[in-house]
Amino acid sequence: MQDQAGKVILVFGGAGGIGAEASARLASGGARVVIADLHAAQARAKAVGIVAEGGQAIGVACDIANPELCECAAQAAVDRFGRLDGVVNCAGISKPHDSISLPPADWARMVDVQLNGAFYVAQACAKRMWAAGGAIVFITSINAEAAFPRRAAYCSAKAGVAMLTKVLAIEWAEKRIRVNAVGPAYVATEMTERNIAAGNINEAQIKARIPLGRLAQPGDVADAVSFLLSEQASFITGHSLYVDGGWLAYGYF
Ligand SMILES: NC(=O)c1ccc[n+]([C@@H]2O[C@H](COP(=O)([O-])OP(=O)(O)OC[C@H]3O[C@@H](n4cnc5c(N)ncnc54)[C@H](O)[C@@H]3O)[C@@H](O)[C@H]2O)c1
């Protein structure tokens, strides 16, 4: 785990599988962490867990689809810890549905959370990193590149975030704000468990499709996030790093 000593890092969706693991690892690397999540009680509970381990963390409520609430979360980090150095956006939803009958409201909510929310998070946080610089990491997906059926809104939104990563990176480089994305294949989290339980995916088929032969663990994703937030990635911006066990490389039968 990279040294994050003294940094203040805001993790949106930090109560979930990937976000909680990233929060814990960043805290163990010395970061002061603000966990922002739709589920406020779970965000606070994750923060209590980090404090119990000797770290520094608080939990706050936030719906990233609401730009004012993103502003509140970013300000909470500054109010509590005095600055903001890094942001990870792990907040997300997954709801596969046939495109032909997808309710427009479901399309809109997916785009609101996955794409609009990413922009609101980045804008709110960049305002507070404008003077001193910082780093932003979006969690995208292999679906930013690879089309899956019944995921029209999800895939479109994730591809949008991959492009947003590039636009913000070049626009904010002069402010020394780096912007990158981490795109996992299937990760062993509650989101994946829900999709298996709903019959949207088959675990054995997924493992067979991944050259490294297993699902990602949240720690695999958290390690990539931590690297991109660290000084070791100081010349990396506008990049999507796929943590996919070789999924996107595979083009055989
Ligand atoms: N799990 C996977 O296989 C996988 C694969 C590729 C990409 N991803 C992406 O990684 C991210 C994290 O996924 P996860 O597996 O940890 O999911 P998860 O369901 O375990 O956690 C998601 C978290 O986001 C929070 N959240 C949802 N909507 C929110 C909103 N509007 N505002 C604030 N918080 C909100 C939830 O409360 C939850 O704590 C998502 O963007 C997801 O699309 C996941």
The ligand as a Tripos MOL2 file, in Angstrom:
@<TRIPOS>MOLECULE
LIG
   44    48     1     0     0
SMALL
NO_CHARGES

@<TRIPOS>ATOM
      1 N1        -18.7650   -5.1940   -8.2170 N.am      1 LIG1
      2 C1        -18.3520   -5.2970   -9.4700 C.2       1 LIG1
      3 O1        -18.2510   -6.3880  -10.0260 O.2       1 LIG1
      4 C2        -17.9890   -4.0550  -10.2580 C.ar      1 LIG1
      5 C3        -17.3570   -4.2270  -11.4930 C.ar      1 LIG1
      6 C4        -17.0040   -3.1080  -12.2320 C.ar      1 LIG1
      7 C5        -17.3020   -1.8520  -11.7500 C.ar      1 LIG1
      8 N2        -17.9180   -1.7140  -10.5430 N.ar      1 LIG1
      9 C6        -18.2230   -0.3660  -10.0840 C.3       1 LIG1
     10 O2        -17.5550   -0.1250   -8.8730 O.3       1 LIG1
     11 C7        -18.3090    0.8010   -8.0890 C.3       1 LIG1
     12 C8        -18.4940    0.2250   -6.6930 C.3       1 LIG1
     13 O3        -19.1790   -1.0050   -6.7950 O.3       1 LIG1
     14 P1        -19.2910   -2.0580   -5.5660 P.3       1 LIG1
     15 O4        -19.1340   -3.3990   -6.1420 O.co2     1 LIG1
     16 O5        -18.4210   -1.6280   -4.4390 O.co2     1 LIG1
     17 O6        -20.8320   -1.8590   -5.2280 O.3       1 LIG1
     18 P2        -21.6090   -1.8880   -3.8270 P.3       1 LIG1
     19 O7        -23.0320   -2.0230   -4.1730 O.co2     1 LIG1
     20 O8        -20.9720   -2.8650   -2.8940 O.co2     1 LIG1
     21 O9        -21.3180   -0.4250   -3.2480 O.3       1 LIG1
     22 C9        -21.7990    0.7280   -3.8960 C.3       1 LIG1
     23 C10       -21.9350    1.8090   -2.8520 C.3       1 LIG1
     24 O10       -22.4030    2.9970   -3.5170 O.3       1 LIG1
     25 C11       -23.4120    3.5670   -2.7120 C.3       1 LIG1
     26 N3        -24.2910    4.3750   -3.5480 N.ar      1 LIG1
     27 C12       -25.1830    3.9470   -4.4810 C.ar      1 LIG1
     28 N4        -25.7820    4.9940   -5.0490 N.ar      1 LIG1
     29 C13       -25.2710    6.1040   -4.4700 C.ar      1 LIG1
     30 C14       -25.5000    7.4860   -4.6350 C.ar      1 LIG1
     31 N5        -26.4080    7.9480   -5.4980 N.pl3     1 LIG1
     32 N6        -24.7870    8.3620   -3.8830 N.ar      1 LIG1
     33 C15       -23.8840    7.9120   -2.9800 C.ar      1 LIG1
     34 N7        -23.6270    6.6100   -2.7690 N.ar      1 LIG1
     35 C16       -24.3170    5.7140   -3.5150 C.ar      1 LIG1
     36 C17       -24.1350    2.3960   -2.0710 C.3       1 LIG1
     37 O11       -24.8570    2.7850   -0.9250 O.3       1 LIG1
     38 C18       -22.9690    1.4710   -1.7660 C.3       1 LIG1
     39 O12       -22.4320    1.7130   -0.4770 O.3       1 LIG1
     40 C19       -19.6010    1.0570   -8.8650 C.3       1 LIG1
     41 O13       -19.4820    2.2590   -9.6180 O.3       1 LIG1
     42 C20       -19.6800   -0.1240   -9.8020 C.3       1 LIG1
     43 O14       -20.4060    0.1940  -10.9830 O.3       1 LIG1
     44 C21       -18.2640   -2.7920   -9.7890 C.ar      1 LIG1
@<TRIPOS>BOND
     1     1     2 1
     2     2     3 2
     3     2     4 1
     4     4     5 ar
     5     4    44 ar
     6     5     6 ar
     7     6     7 ar
     8     7     8 ar
     9     8     9 1
    10     8    44 ar
    11     9    10 1
    12     9    42 1
    13    10    11 1
    14    11    12 1
    15    11    40 1
    16    12    13 1
    17    13    14 1
    18    14    15 2
    19    14    16 1
    20    14    17 1
    21    17    18 1
    22    18    19 2
    23    18    20 1
    24    18    21 1
    25    21    22 1
    26    22    23 1
    27    23    24 1
    28    23    38 1
    29    24    25 1
    30    25    26 1
    31    25    36 1
    32    26    27 ar
    33    26    35 ar
    34    27    28 ar
    35    28    29 ar
    36    29    30 ar
    37    29    35 ar
    38    30    31 1
    39    30    32 ar
    40    32    33 ar
    41    33    34 ar
    42    34    35 ar
    43    36    37 1
    44    36    38 1
    45    38    39 1
    46    40    41 1
    47    40    42 1
    48    42    43 1
@<TRIPOS>SUBSTRUCTURE
     1 LIG1         1 GROUP 0 **** ****
